[in-house]
Amino acid sequence: MRWMIASDIHGSAYYCRKMIEAYRREKADKLLLLGDILYHGPRNDLPKDYAPKEVIAMLNEIKEEILCVKGNCESEVDQMVLEFPIMADYCILYLNDRMIFATHGHVHNLEHVPMLKKGDILLHGHTHVPVCRETDRCIYMNPGSISIPKEDSLHSYMILDEKFEWKDLNGEVYMEKEIR
């Protein structure tokens, strides 16, 4: 199965549209969203073309293809307008014999590592900075942010197929990791 992994749309209709275009171009089977879908939060400036209602409509059109976890900006009212589940704190996927613990990152992160064994993958957004780093406890990965990248990073997403690839919104690979 080919996954596209993205995080931190923060209500940007412009970048949500770009993300969906990339999703279609990538021919991914599923879109895994790592939270912070509609609201920009008090620490962020408004993203380009901030229009949560447009984001709602775009994502609801592909609701059968989305798996989503709750970000720190999500609330129950967001779930009332989005037609796919968004309130789970995490989801677990498997890549061969490795567990992928996918979450937003505001609760479970490198400072509060969930129940992982060495070699498992902690996948989260929240920081808006793309990362791939092996620690003594796990492999930590972050796709960065679709709409509000930080620390001079790119507007980006990840593809998981035979390996993990970090891509800019034009589909150019700028980092990759093979997991064996």
Order of alpha helices (4+ residues) and beta strands (2+ residues): beta-alpha-beta-alpha-beta-alpha-beta-beta-beta-beta-beta-beta-beta-beta
